[in-house]
Amino acid sequence: MNVNATSLRRYTLFLRFRNLKRPSIAKVLFLTGILCAFQHVEAQSTKQLQKAWGLADQQAQLLYKELQLLKKSDSSLVSPRTLSSDNELVAVKRGDWTSGFFPGVLWYLYEKSGKQKWRDLASETTRSIEAEQFNGKTHDMGFKIYCSVGNGYRLTANPQYREVLVQAAKTLATRFNPTVGCIRSWDHNSHRWDFPVIIDNMLNLELLFEATKLTGDSTYYHIAVSHANTTLKNHFRPDYSTYHVIDYNPKTGAVQHKNTHQGLSDESTWSRGEAWALYGYTMCYRETGDPKYLQQAEKVAQWLFAHPNMPKDLIPYWDFDAPNIPNEPRDVSAATVIASGLLELSTYSNQGKDYRAKAQTILANLIDNYMSPPNKSKGFILLHSTGSKPSNTEVDKPLSYADYYFLEALHRQEDLQSGKVQSDLVRKNPAGQLIYFPDEQGNVIPDFSHVGYHQGDQKLPNVPVVITVKPSVNGDDQQIIQQAIDAVSAKPLDKNGFRGAVLLKKGLYNIPGSLEIHASGVVLRGEGDAIGQTLLKATGQHQRSLLKISGTGSYTLDQARKQFVKDGYGPVGAKYVLIDHAKERKVGEQVLLSYEMNDAWIEALRMNQIEKREGTKQWTAREYKLNFERTILAIKGDSVFFDNPLVMAIDPRYGKVAVIPYTFDGRISEVGIENIRFESDFVSDEDENHGWIAIDMDKIANGWVRNITARYFGYAAVSLGAFAKQITVMKSRCLDGKSQITGGRRYSFNNDGQLNLFKELYTTEGRHDYVTGARTLGPNVFSLSSAERTHADIGPHHRWAVGTLYDQIVTDGEINVQDRGNWGSGHGWAGVTQVLWNCTVKSAAVQQPWASGQNFAIGVKGEKVAGRLKNRNAGYWENQNRIMSIGSLYEQQLKDRLK
């Protein structure tokens, strides 16, 4: 069975620990209570954490040097494991089950510090064990590959690591016996067992869960679940203590023996085995959402801390039934696994406060009493672990995996203290820059930073005033202002493309009709948008735009030079396409990336099957020629690179995509409106005959609106037409619309154009406050804005908007991205590649279209709802009601790009 990666995200429900489970609002409040309760404890533990990280940094440098010395005599040694009986370093070859832990330690140090030296050393040591991805003779693939390569991928998004993870999962899956329902652990000691499965094997399942998310192939997921279920059934005693080894009949699946290999006896409880169980079932709950796994982890935790032989410092003896307690060796490695597992479990369980307190106690005691002195122990961090007491090996010694899970627990503790999480799709690397994780087709969250005035590469200008206007005494304000605009429009452009600014002094200007700007380089500026400053008032009783800004004409296409993109899938986020004869293109050339959709696409979206009501129109392919404006930045071979990414995948099944050079001679540019208040006359709250749009812009590129307030208009403060490109609208307000509250009204900030930025806005009494229309093509961004007393929803309104980021939008209403069905005249699917990032809502419906991509709700605070049509697939939801470590995705993307 195969499923695509986006539906699999819903299928698995939960993400890797570093993002934790998505909790309910109640869970958020519960966790907030935990943070308050632990404020004093954490203030104390911060010093301990600093002490631990400081030692880890120092010891890892020493351990790496000691490893290099050993490698001089045996180059096949790749990773340190422990100390010998005479305290000399013991290192292992890549096939040893512990080979991945030291690379993992180095990755954790890189994550903590952001230092390139740790990344380089982690990469080097990881590289030395990557070949284990093909080793089918061991079940320890997770320990070896996931702890090393997995962390490397999480922190770098290196595509090679992705390939290794997938291949390692394929190899591990070959050891699965469907009759038994488990992955075989060992091949050795065949005289003792036929098909041994050890409790340790639970931790290798994380690799399989990850492979399903990376590939969309649910086979790995099903193997992991089968193994977890079979182990849950057979590995536990009634009191939730664990057996170490279960021997199955490989032909019938029957349990033949219940043994130990590293514990005291078959019926004793080996401490690290119980730790593996706690950690493993907590992880399985994270990845599946199955409550039986959570219950199992909680029962194991209850057993651990209720046991009379658990020491007061919570660092267990090597076996809970060891005969000479308290004079038995401790197992620090078991304690580190327990601490790390408890910290994750604390985020899911109603006993979370207690679990977190116990984990903190373990860490505090490890730091105070079990760490190595600096520059001792060959560089290991923790002492007093026990590998195998029955065989008298690695008793009271440091162990590499104790250090690994110790650092993992430190990271988890710090993550919980910060209360912030990262996305699985786009996150900061330790150096503070964004990295992107593709799905199995290569799609990523696109870069939205190339939007607005000159794509964010230039600050909004301060254009010199050339004409100053004061309010008239005879009521001819419209004529006086228009004459000033026309006079500036007649001036020559300067070297920067400006003619000059018209300054409107403070006061009231009555505008019975419309003001118009049709020339480039003209700025209309007031002395402020507050009450009592510069006010343009739409007087009279008829609908119109108070200020119209527009060029003329449309695209002129060079059809003779049109070239089709080569067949093949083009993923979202890519900034290039492949065409034949790419050398015929020119760097700097403006082109349309033109998607010519076909009937198969309409059929796949089911938009020829919209439930009919009066006026409903089914979609047709001829209406969907989607022309994305792009500029060619580079040409390499057959690859043509653009200034902005694909925000809709190129899928040959659904039509052709062409690159078409174009000009747009009638489009104006460098027009700005700033520091003005706009108001409209009205006679009642539902008056329809008055000022409708304050600022109406179309056929313009590289313009701006800033610091304006619009009040009492029926439709919008700012509305951008389909040919408005690279416009920045910022620090503005749309207040108290006056109209009927029904369709076609109160679209406070409306965008139908491309590459536009709406930022730091505020609205009241709107319907669709931050909204796009039919076939609005991106990227486009609405960022850091809020809406109060809303009457409908924010989001793409109808008929396939493509590539919009809703970034830190706060509303007391809804943001919806859904199939709107037969609303209007057949709105249908509102959009694709619509990203809600860190938004706060009353509720949100985010659905996945039947074809052509995905929509995203990441870090949304508020209620998740199904949407109007209940049988639609949910979109990609992640970290609901969590605090994102990246506040504004747009700001972070822009910051990274401009560095």
C-alpha positions in Angstrom: 0.0 0.0 0.0 1.3 3.4 -0.9 0.0 6.8 0.1 1.2 10.2 -0.7 3.3 12.1 1.8 0.7 14.8 2.6 -2.1 12.3 3.4 0.4 10.3 5.3 1.0 13.2 7.6 -2.6 12.9 8.6 -2.3 9.1 8.7 0.6 9.2 11.2 -0.9 12.2 13.0 2.2 13.0 15.0 5.6 14.2 14.2 9.2 13.7 15.4 9.8 14.5 19.1 11.4 17.8 18.4 8.0 19.0 17.4 6.1 16.9 19.9 2.4 16.0 19.7 0.0 18.7 18.8 -2.0 19.3 22.0 -5.4 20.7 22.6 -5.9 24.2 24.0 -6.4 22.6 27.4 -3.1 20.9 27.0 -1.5 24.2 26.2 -2.9 25.7 29.4 -1.8 22.6 31.3 1.7 22.9 30.0 1.6 26.6 30.8 0.8 25.6 34.4 3.8 23.3 34.4 6.1 26.1 33.3 4.9 28.3 36.1 5.2 25.5 38.7 8.7 24.7 37.7 9.9 28.3 37.4 12.2 28.0 40.5 13.4 24.5 39.6 14.3 25.5 36.1 16.1 28.6 37.2 18.3 26.3 39.2 18.6 23.6 36.4 19.7 26.2 33.9 23.0 26.5 35.7 23.2 22.7 35.7 22.4 22.6 32.0 25.2 25.1 31.3 27.6 23.0 33.3 26.6 19.9 31.4 26.9 21.5 28.0 30.2 23.0 28.9 31.6 19.6 29.9 30.1 17.9 26.9 31.9 20.4 24.6 35.2 19.8 26.3 35.0 16.1 26.6 33.8 15.5 23.0 36.9 17.3 21.7 39.1 15.0 23.8 37.2 11.9 22.8 37.5 12.8 19.1 41.3 13.2 19.5 41.5 9.8 21.3 39.6 8.2 18.5 42.0 9.5 15.9 44.9 8.0 17.9 43.3 4.6 17.8 42.5 4.9 14.1 46.1 5.2 13.3 46.6 1.6 14.3 43.2 0.4 12.9 41.5 2.6 10.3 38.4 0.5 10.4 37.5 1.8 13.8 34.8 4.5 13.5 33.3 5.3 16.8 34.1 5.2 20.5 32.1 2.8 22.7 33.5 2.5 26.2 36.7 2.1 28.3 38.5 -1.2 28.8 39.2 -2.8 32.2 42.4 -0.8 32.3 40.5 2.4 31.3 41.8 2.5 27.7 39.5 3.7 24.9 37.5 1.0 23.2 36.3 1.9 19.7 34.2 -0.1 17.3 33.8 -0.7 13.6 30.8 0.6 11.7 28.9 -2.7 12.1 28.7 -2.4 15.9 25.3 -1.4 17.2 26.8 1.6 19.0 28.6 3.1 16.0 26.0 5.8 15.5 26.0 7.3 19.0 29.1 9.4 18.9 28.2 11.0 15.6 24.8 11.7 17.3 26.6 13.4 20.2 28.5 15.6 17.7 25.2 16.5 16.0 23.7 17.5 19.3 26.7 19.7 20.1 26.2 21.3 16.7 22.6 21.9 17.4 23.4 23.4 20.7 26.2 25.7 19.6 25.8 26.3 15.9 29.5 25.9 15.6 30.8 24.8 12.2 33.5 22.6 13.8 30.9 20.3 15.3 29.0 20.1 12.1 32.2 19.2 10.3 33.1 16.5 12.8 29.6 15.2 12.9 29.5 14.9 9.1 32.9 13.2 9.1 32.0 10.6 11.6 28.5 10.1 10.1 30.0 9.5 6.7 32.1 6.6 8.1 29.0 4.6 9.0 26.6 5.4 6.1 27.4 2.1 4.4 25.6 0.3 7.2 22.4 1.3 5.3 22.9 -1.9 3.3 23.7 -4.2 6.2 20.8 -6.6 6.5 22.4 -8.8 9.2 21.4 -6.5 12.1 18.2 -5.1 13.5 20.2 -2.1 15.0 19.7 0.1 12.0 17.9 2.7 14.0 20.6 3.0 16.6 23.3 3.2 13.9 21.7 5.2 11.2 18.8 7.2 12.7 20.9 8.5 15.7 23.6 9.7 13.3 22.2 10.2 9.8 18.8 11.0 11.1 20.0 13.9 13.3 22.2 15.0 10.4 19.2 15.2 8.1 17.1 17.0 10.8 19.8 19.7 11.2 21.0 20.1 7.6 18.3 18.8 5.2 21.1 17.1 3.3 19.4 15.1 0.5 22.1 12.4 0.7 21.1 11.8 4.3 17.5 11.4 3.2 18.5 8.7 0.7 20.5 6.9 3.4 17.6 6.9 5.8 15.2 5.5 3.2 17.7 2.7 2.1 18.4 1.9 5.8 14.6 1.5 6.4 14.4 -0.8 3.3 17.2 -2.9 4.6 15.6 -3.1 8.1 12.3 -4.1 6.6 13.8 -7.2 5.1 14.1 -8.6 8.7 10.4 -8.4 9.2 8.4 -11.6 9.5 4.7 -11.0 8.9 3.8 -14.3 10.5 5.5 -13.3 13.7 4.6 -9.7 13.3 8.1 -8.5 14.3 11.5 -7.6 13.1 14.1 -10.3 13.9 16.7 -9.0 16.3 19.7 -11.3 16.4 21.1 -13.9 14.0 23.6 -15.3 16.6 23.1 -18.0 19.2 20.8 -20.0 17.0 21.1 -22.9 19.4 19.2 -20.8 22.0 16.4 -19.3 19.9 14.8 -19.5 16.5 13.5 -15.9 16.0 14.6 -13.6 18.9 13.1 -10.2 19.4 14.6 -8.0 22.1 12.9 -5.1 23.8 15.7 -2.8 22.6 14.3 -3.2 19.1 11.5 -0.8 19.8 13.9 2.1 19.3 14.6 1.0 15.7 11.0 1.6 14.8 11.6 5.4 14.6 13.6 4.9 11.5 10.6 3.1 9.9 8.2 5.8 10.8 10.5 8.4 9.4 10.9 6.5 6.1 7.1 6.5 5.6 7.1 10.3 6.1 10.0 10.7 3.7 8.6 8.4 0.9 4.9 8.3 1.3 5.2 4.5 1.4 3.1 3.2 4.4 4.8 -0.2 4.3 7.3 1.0 6.8 4.7 2.4 9.0 2.7 -0.8 9.1 5.8 -2.9 9.9 6.6 -0.6 12.8 3.0 -0.7 14.1 2.9 -4.5 13.8 6.2 -4.9 15.7 5.0 -2.5 18.4 1.7 -4.3 18.8 3.3 -7.8 18.9 5.9 -6.6 21.4 3.2 -5.0 23.6 1.3 -8.3 23.6 4.2 -10.6 24.4 7.1 -8.7 26.1 5.3 -7.5 29.2 4.4 -9.2 32.4 1.0 -8.3 34.0 2.7 -5.7 36.2 4.3 -4.0 33.1 7.8 -5.1 33.7 9.6 -6.4 30.6 11.2 -9.5 29.4 14.4 -8.9 27.5 14.2 -11.6 24.7 11.1 -13.3 23.3 11.8 -16.3 21.0 9.1 -16.8 18.4 8.5 -19.7 16.1 9.1 -18.1 12.7 6.7 -20.4 10.9 3.7 -20.1 13.3 4.4 -16.9 15.2 4.0 -18.7 18.5 6.0 -17.6 21.5 8.5 -20.3 22.4 10.6 -18.8 25.1 10.9 -15.7 27.3 14.5 -15.1 28.1 17.1 -12.6 29.2 20.5 -12.0 27.7 21.7 -9.0 29.7 19.5 -9.1 32.8 19.9 -11.2 36.0 17.5 -13.9 35.0 14.7 -14.7 32.7 12.1 -13.4 35.2 14.1 -10.4 36.4 13.7 -6.9 35.0 16.7 -5.6 33.3 16.8 -1.8 33.9 17.8 -0.7 30.4 15.2 -3.0 28.9 12.5 -1.2 30.9 13.9 2.1 29.8 13.8 1.0 26.2 10.1 0.2 26.7 9.3 3.6 28.2 11.0 5.4 25.4 9.8 3.2 22.6 6.1 3.3 23.4 6.2 7.1 24.0 7.8 7.4 20.5 5.1 5.1 19.0 2.4 7.3 20.5 4.0 10.4 19.0 4.1 8.8 15.5 0.7 7.1 15.5 -1.6 8.8 18.0 -2.7 5.4 19.2 -3.8 5.8 22.9 -2.8 2.2 23.8 0.8 3.2 23.3 0.5 6.2 25.6 -1.2 4.0 28.2 1.6 1.4 27.9 4.3 4.1 28.4 2.4 5.5 31.4 2.1 2.0 32.9 5.9 1.4 32.4 6.7 4.7 34.1 4.4 3.8 37.0 6.2 0.5 37.4 9.6 2.2 37.4 8.9 4.7 40.0 6.8 2.5 42.3 9.5 -0.2 42.4 11.1 -0.4 45.9 14.5 -0.9 44.4 14.5 2.3 42.5 17.1 4.5 44.3 16.2 7.9 45.7 18.4 9.6 43.1 16.5 7.7 40.3 19.6 6.3 38.8 18.7 2.6 38.6 20.7 -0.4 39.4 21.6 -2.6 36.4 18.7 -5.0 37.2 15.8 -4.2 39.5 16.1 -7.8 41.0 19.9 -7.7 41.4 20.6 -9.7 44.7 23.0 -7.3 46.4 21.2 -4.0 46.2 22.4 -1.4 47.3 25.8 -2.9 46.6 25.2 -3.4 42.9 26.4 -1.4 39.9 24.2 1.4 38.6 23.3 1.8 35.0 23.5 5.5 34.0 22.7 4.6 30.4 19.2 3.4 31.6 18.8 6.6 33.5 19.5 8.8 30.5 17.0 6.8 28.3 14.4 7.1 31.1 15.0 10.9 31.4 14.7 11.5 27.7 11.6 9.4 27.4 9.9 11.0 30.4 10.4 14.5 29.0 8.6 13.5 25.9 5.9 11.6 27.8 5.3 14.7 30.0 3.9 16.5 27.0 1.3 13.9 26.3 0.2 12.6 29.7 -2.0 13.9 32.4 0.8 13.0 34.7 3.1 15.3 32.8 4.0 17.5 35.8 5.2 14.5 37.7 7.1 12.9 34.8 8.9 16.1 34.1 9.9 16.6 37.7 11.3 13.1 37.8 13.2 13.7 34.6 14.7 16.9 36.0 15.7 15.0 39.1 17.5 12.4 37.1 19.3 15.1 35.1 20.2 17.1 38.1 21.7 14.0 39.8 23.6 12.9 36.7 25.1 16.4 36.4 26.0 16.6 40.0 27.2 13.1 40.7 27.8 11.1 37.6 29.7 13.3 35.2 33.4 12.7 34.4 35.9 15.2 35.7 37.1 17.5 32.9 39.7 16.0 30.5 39.3 12.6 32.1 37.8 9.3 31.0 39.2 9.7 27.5 36.4 12.2 26.8 33.2 10.4 27.8 30.7 12.6 29.6 29.0 10.3 32.0 30.4 7.5 34.2 28.9 4.4 35.9 27.0 2.7 33.2 26.6 -1.1 32.9 26.7 -2.8 29.5 26.3 -6.5 30.4 26.7 -7.6 34.0 26.1 -11.3 33.3 29.1 -11.3 30.9 31.0 -8.9 33.2 31.6 -6.5 30.3 31.4 -2.7 30.5 30.5 -2.8 34.2 30.7 0.6 35.9 32.1 2.1 32.7 31.2 5.1 30.5 29.1 4.2 27.4 28.6 6.1 24.2 24.8 5.7 24.3 24.6 7.0 27.8 26.2 10.2 26.6 23.9 10.3 23.5 20.6 10.0 25.4 21.9 12.4 28.0 22.5 15.2 25.5 19.1 14.4 23.9 17.5 14.8 27.2 19.3 18.1 27.8 17.9 19.3 24.4 14.4 18.2 25.3 14.6 19.9 28.6 15.6 23.1 27.0 13.0 22.8 24.4 10.3 22.4 27.0 11.7 25.4 29.0 11.5 27.6 25.9 7.9 26.4 25.1 8.7 26.7 21.4 8.7 24.2 18.6 9.9 24.0 15.1 8.2 22.7 11.9 9.1 19.5 10.2 8.9 21.3 6.9 10.9 24.4 7.3 13.0 25.1 10.4 16.1 27.0 11.6 19.3 25.1 11.5 21.7 25.6 14.4 23.3 28.5 12.6 19.9 30.3 12.6 19.1 30.0 8.9 16.1 28.2 7.4 16.4 24.8 5.9 13.6 23.1 3.9 12.5 19.5 4.0 11.0 18.1 0.8 8.3 15.5 0.5 8.8 12.4 -1.7 8.2 14.4 -4.9 10.5 17.2 -3.9 7.9 19.8 -2.9 8.8 22.2 -0.1 7.3 25.2 1.5 8.2 27.9 -1.0 10.2 31.0 -0.4 7.8 33.9 0.0 10.4 36.6 0.5 10.5 38.0 -3.1 7.3 40.0 -2.8 6.3 43.6 -2.4 8.1 46.7 -3.6 11.1 45.6 -5.7 10.6 42.2 -4.1 11.9 43.5 -0.7 15.3 44.3 -2.1 14.7 48.1 -1.7 13.2 50.0 1.1 10.2 52.2 0.4 11.5 55.6 -0.8 11.0 59.1 0.5 10.3 61.0 -2.7 10.8 64.8 -2.6 7.7 67.0 -2.6 7.3 69.1 -5.7 3.8 70.5 -5.2 2.0 71.3 -2.0 -1.8 71.5 -1.7 -4.0 72.9 1.0 -7.8 72.3 1.4 -9.8 74.7 -0.7 -12.2 77.3 0.6 -14.7 76.9 -2.2 -15.0 73.0 -2.2 -13.0 72.4 -5.3 -10.7 69.9 -3.5 -11.0 67.1 -6.1 -10.1 69.4 -9.0 -7.2 71.0 -7.1 -5.7 67.7 -6.2 -6.2 66.2 -9.6 -4.5 69.2 -11.2 -1.5 68.7 -8.9 -1.4 65.0 -9.7 -1.5 65.8 -13.4 1.2 68.5 -13.1 3.5 66.1 -11.4 2.6 63.4 -14.0 3.8 65.7 -16.7 7.3 66.1 -15.2 10.2 64.0 -16.5 11.3 60.9 -14.6 14.5 61.2 -12.6 17.2 58.6 -12.7 15.3 56.6 -10.0 12.0 56.6 -11.8 10.3 59.3 -9.8 8.7 62.6 -10.8 7.9 63.9 -7.4 5.4 63.9 -4.5 2.2 65.9 -4.1 1.9 66.9 -0.4 -1.6 67.3 1.0 -1.5 69.5 4.0 -3.6 68.7 7.1 -7.3 69.3 6.7 -10.5 68.0 5.0 -10.6 67.4 1.3 -14.0 66.6 -0.1 -13.9 64.3 -3.1 -17.3 63.9 -4.9 -15.9 61.7 -7.6 -12.6 59.9 -8.1 -8.9 61.0 -8.1 -6.8 59.2 -10.7 -3.1 58.5 -11.2 -2.0 57.1 -14.6 1.7 58.0 -14.7 4.7 56.4 -13.2 6.8 58.1 -10.4 4.0 60.0 -8.7 3.5 60.0 -5.0 0.4 61.3 -3.1 1.4 62.1 0.5 -0.5 63.5 3.4 0.6 64.7 6.8 -0.8 61.8 8.7 -3.8 59.4 8.8 -5.0 60.2 12.3 -8.1 62.2 13.1 -7.4 65.8 12.5 -4.7 65.2 9.9 -5.0 64.8 6.2 -8.5 63.5 5.3 -9.8 62.7 1.9 -13.6 62.2 2.1 -15.7 60.5 -0.5 -18.8 62.7 -0.6 -22.1 62.0 -2.3 -24.3 58.9 -2.8 -22.8 56.7 -5.5 -20.4 53.8 -5.5 -16.8 54.4 -6.8 -13.2 54.2 -6.0 -12.0 57.4 -4.3 -8.4 57.0 -5.7 -7.8 55.0 -8.9 -4.2 54.1 -9.9 -3.8 52.3 -13.1 -1.7 52.0 -16.2 -3.1 50.7 -19.5 -3.1 47.7 -21.7 -2.1 44.1 -21.0 0.6 41.6 -21.8 2.2 41.6 -25.2 3.3 38.0 -25.7 6.2 36.9 -27.9 4.5 33.8 -29.1 7.2 33.1 -31.6 9.6 32.5 -28.8 7.3 30.4 -26.6 8.8 27.2 -25.3 7.2 24.4 -23.5 8.7 23.0 -20.3 10.0 19.5 -20.7 7.7 16.7 -19.5 8.4 15.7 -15.9 7.3 16.7 -12.4 8.3 20.2 -11.3 8.0 20.5 -7.5 6.6 23.4 -5.5 9.5 25.5 -4.2 11.8 24.9 -7.2 13.1 28.0 -8.9 13.9 26.6 -12.3 12.4 24.6 -15.1 13.9 22.6 -17.9 13.3 23.6 -21.6 14.9 22.8 -24.9 17.2 25.5 -26.4 17.4 27.3 -23.1 20.3 29.3 -24.5 17.7 31.2 -26.5 16.4 32.8 -23.4 18.0 35.9 -21.8 19.0 36.7 -18.3 16.8 39.6 -17.1 14.0 38.7 -19.5 10.5 38.8 -18.2 8.5 35.7 -18.9 5.1 34.2 -18.2 5.3 30.7 -16.7 2.0 29.8 -18.3 0.1 26.7 -17.1 -2.4 25.5 -19.7 -4.6 23.3 -17.6 -6.6 20.4 -19.3 -9.9 18.6 -18.8 -8.1 15.9 -16.8 -7.2 18.5 -14.2 -10.8 19.7 -13.9 -11.9 16.1 -13.6 -9.2 15.3 -10.9 -10.4 18.4 -8.9 -14.0 17.3 -9.4 -14.8 20.9 -10.4 -17.0 19.7 -13.2 -19.1 18.0 -10.5 -20.0 21.0 -8.3 -23.4 20.4 -6.7 -25.8 22.6 -8.7 -28.0 25.4 -7.5 -29.3 28.4 -9.3 -26.4 30.1 -11.1 -23.8 27.4 -10.5 -21.1 27.2 -13.1 -18.9 24.2 -13.5 -15.2 25.0 -14.1 -13.8 24.6 -17.6 -10.1 24.1 -18.6 -10.1 27.1 -20.9 -10.7 29.4 -17.9 -7.5 28.1 -16.3 -4.5 29.5 -18.2 -2.5 30.5 -15.2 0.2 33.1 -16.1 2.8 33.5 -13.4 5.1 36.4 -13.9 8.8 35.6 -13.5 12.1 37.1 -14.4 15.0 34.9 -15.6 18.0 35.2 -13.3 20.3 32.5 -14.8 20.5 29.9 -17.5 22.6 26.8 -17.0 22.3 24.1 -19.7 18.6 23.3 -20.2 17.7 24.9 -16.8 16.2 28.3 -16.6 16.3 29.9 -13.2 13.7 32.4 -12.0 13.4 35.1 -9.3 10.5 33.4 -7.7 9.7 29.7 -7.0 7.0 27.5 -8.4 4.0 27.7 -6.1 2.0 25.1 -8.0 3.6 21.9 -9.0 4.1 21.2 -12.7 2.4 17.9 -13.3 2.3 16.6 -16.9 -1.0 14.8 -16.3 -2.8 18.0 -16.0 -1.6 20.1 -18.9 1.4 21.8 -20.4 3.5 24.7 -19.0 5.2 27.1 -21.3 7.8 29.9 -20.9 6.6 32.9 -22.9 8.5 36.2 -23.1 6.3 39.3 -22.6 6.2 43.0 -22.3 3.7 45.3 -20.6 4.4 48.7 -21.9 1.3 50.3 -20.4 2.0 49.2 -16.8 3.1 52.1 -14.6 5.5 52.0 -11.6 6.9 53.8 -8.6 3.6 55.2 -7.4 3.1 55.6 -3.7 0.2 56.6 -1.4 1.1 57.5 2.2 0.0 59.2 5.4 -3.6 59.9 4.4 -6.9 59.2 6.0 -9.8 58.2 3.7 -13.4 58.3 4.8 -16.8 58.0 3.0 -20.1 59.6 3.6 -22.9 57.1 4.4 -26.5 57.4 5.5 -26.9 54.1 7.4 -24.9 51.0 8.4 -26.2 49.1 5.3 -25.9 52.0 2.9 -24.7 50.8 -0.5 -24.5 54.1 -2.4 -21.3 55.8 -1.2 -17.5 55.4 -1.5 -16.7 51.7 -2.2 -12.9 51.4 -2.4 -10.4 53.9 -0.9 -7.4 53.0 -3.1 -7.9 50.9 -6.2 -4.7 49.8 -8.0 -4.1 47.9 -11.2 -1.7 47.6 -14.1 1.1 48.8 -11.8 4.4 47.3 -10.6 6.6 48.4 -7.7 4.2 50.7 -5.9 3.2 51.1 -2.3 0.6 52.2 0.2 1.7 53.0 3.7 0.3 54.6 6.8 -3.3 55.1 5.5 -6.6 54.6 7.3 -9.8 54.0 5.4 -13.2 54.2 7.2 -16.8 53.6 6.2 -16.1 52.2 2.7 -18.3 49.5 1.4 -15.7 47.2 -0.1 -12.0 47.8 0.6 -9.3 50.1 1.9 -6.9 48.8 -0.7 -7.9 46.6 -3.7 -5.2 45.3 -6.1 -6.3 44.2 -9.5 -5.0 41.2 -11.4 -2.2 43.2 -13.1 -0.9 44.8 -9.9 2.5 43.4 -9.2 5.1 43.9 -6.5 3.1 46.2 -4.4 3.7 46.8 -0.7 0.7 47.7 1.5 1.7 48.3 5.1 0.9 50.0 8.4 -2.6 50.7 7.4 -6.2 50.2 8.6 -9.6 49.5 7.3 -12.3 50.4 9.8 -16.1 50.1 10.2 -17.3 49.2 6.7 -20.7 50.4 5.8 -22.7 48.1 3.5 -25.0 45.1 3.7 -23.2 42.1 5.2 -23.4 39.8 2.3 -21.4 38.7 -0.8 -19.2 41.2 -2.7 -18.8 43.5 0.3 -16.1 44.3 2.9 -13.0 42.8 1.4 -10.9 45.0 3.5 -7.5 44.3 1.9 -8.1 42.6 -1.4 -5.5 41.1 -3.6 -6.0 39.7 -7.1 -2.4 40.4 -8.3 1.0 38.8 -8.0 4.1 39.1 -5.8 2.3 41.5 -3.4 3.0 42.1 0.3 0.4 43.2 2.8 2.0 43.8 6.2 1.1 45.3 9.6 -2.6 45.9 8.9 -5.6 46.2 11.1 -9.3 45.9 10.3 -12.7 46.0 12.0 -16.2 45.0 10.8 -14.9 43.4 7.7 -16.1 40.2 6.0 -13.1 38.9 4.0 -10.4 41.1 5.5 -7.2 39.6 4.0 -8.4 37.9 0.8 -7.5 36.8 -2.7 -9.8 36.3 -5.6 -10.1 33.8 -8.5 -6.8 32.6 -10.0 -4.7 34.9 -7.9 -1.2 33.8 -8.6 1.7 34.0 -6.1 3.7 34.2 -4.2 1.7 36.7 -2.2 2.0 37.5 1.5 -0.3 38.8 4.2 1.8 39.2 7.4 1.6 40.5 10.9 -1.9 41.7 10.7 -5.1 41.5 12.7 -8.9 41.6 12.3 -11.6 42.3 14.8 -15.3 42.0 14.8 -15.2 40.0 11.6 -18.3 38.8 9.7 -16.9 36.1 7.4 -13.5 34.4 6.9 -10.0 35.4 5.9 -8.3 33.4 3.1 -8.5 32.6 -0.5 -12.0 33.3 -1.6 -12.7 31.2 -4.7 -11.5 29.5 -7.8 -8.0 28.5 -7.2 -5.7 31.1 -5.7 -2.1 29.8 -5.8 0.7 30.4 -3.3 -0.3 32.7 -0.5 1.3 33.0 2.9 -0.9 34.0 5.8 1.8 34.8 8.3 1.0 35.7 12.0 -2.6 36.8 11.2 -4.7 37.3 14.3 -8.5 37.3 14.0 -11.5 36.8 16.2 -13.1 35.0 13.3 -12.0 32.3 10.8 -9.3 31.6 8.3 -10.4 29.0 5.8 -8.8 27.2 2.8 -11.4 24.8 1.5 -13.6 23.5 -1.2 -16.4 26.2 -1.1 -18.6 24.1 -3.4 -21.5 25.9 -4.9 -21.2 29.1 -3.0 -21.3 32.1 -5.2 -21.6 30.8 -8.8 -19.4 27.8 -8.1 -16.4 28.9 -5.9 -15.1 25.4 -5.6 -11.5 24.9 -4.4 -10.4 28.2 -3.0 -6.7 27.6 -3.4 -3.5 25.6 -3.2 -0.1 26.1 -1.5 -1.9 28.3 1.0 0.2 28.5 4.1 -1.2 29.5 7.5 1.8 30.2 9.7 1.6 31.0 13.4 -1.9 32.4 13.0 -4.4 32.9 15.8 -8.1 32.2 14.9 -11.4 31.3 16.4 -11.4 28.4 14.0 -9.8 27.3 10.8 -10.7 24.8 8.0 -7.7 23.9 5.9 -8.3 21.2 3.4 -6.2 19.4 0.7 -7.4 19.7 -2.9 -8.1 16.5 -4.7 -5.2 17.2 -7.0 -2.3 19.5 -7.6 -0.9 20.1 -4.1 -1.5 20.8 -0.5 -2.5 23.5 2.0 -0.8 24.0 5.3 -1.8 25.0 8.8 1.4 25.3 10.9 1.3 26.6 14.4 -2.3 27.7 14.1 -3.8 28.7 17.5 -7.5 28.0 17.7 -10.0 25.3 16.8 -9.4 23.0 13.8 -12.7 22.4 12.0 -13.7 20.2 9.0 -15.0 23.0 6.8 -18.1 23.4 4.8 -17.9 20.1 2.9 -17.2 17.4 5.4 -15.9 14.7 3.1 -12.8 16.6 2.1 -9.3 15.6 3.1 -7.7 17.8 5.8 -4.7 19.7 4.8 -1.3 19.5 6.5 -1.7 20.4 10.1 1.3 20.7 12.4 2.0 22.1 15.9 -1.6 23.3 16.5 -1.8 25.5 19.6 2.0 25.5 20.0 4.4 28.4 20.1 6.5 28.4 16.9 10.2 29.2 17.3 10.0 31.1 14.0 7.5 33.8 14.7 7.1 35.3 11.2 8.0 32.9 8.3 8.1 35.8 5.9 10.5 37.9 8.0 12.8 35.0 8.6 12.9 34.1 4.8 13.6 37.7 4.0 16.3 38.0 6.6 18.0 34.9 5.3 17.9 36.1 1.7 19.2 39.6 2.5 22.2 38.4 4.6 
